[in-house]
Amino acid sequence: ARQCPGDSFKIGSNCYKIYTDTIRSWDDSKSKCEAEGLVMATKPDDAITLRKYIVETYGDNYVYLDARGDNTEFRWLRTDEAISNTDALWRHGYPGTKVTT
């Protein structure tokens, strides 16, 4: 079985790494990943398990993925697929009622 390097963790067949050293904007988060030779997570196959792990390990804080939006619609950047407003990856209470997808 494939092992994940250093302080990353495995959910399903993917390795993930969360940086908690400082609060970053989405753009700064993307730059940090790229500087480390990584890419931001996009459309995880096991979103519910990933979300549960993040909340249990890091708390219900903001974690950025490779998606963007305009407060009415959010899309995965690599696939341009809309993200449902009921997707399991949203932080509790988000995205709110403005998101229509």
Number of C-alpha atoms within 10 A of each C-alpha: 4 8 11 15 11 7 10 13 15 14 15 12 12 15 15 16 16 15 13 9 6 6 11 16 10 16 9 11 20 18 16 16 16 12 10 8 8 13 16 19 17 14 18 16 12 14 16 13 14 18 18 15 14 17 15 10 9 13 10 13 10 13 19 18 18 16 20 16 13 9 12 13 16 20 18 17 15 10 10 11 12 15 20 16 19 12 12 15 23 17 14 11 7 13 18 13 10 12 17 13 12
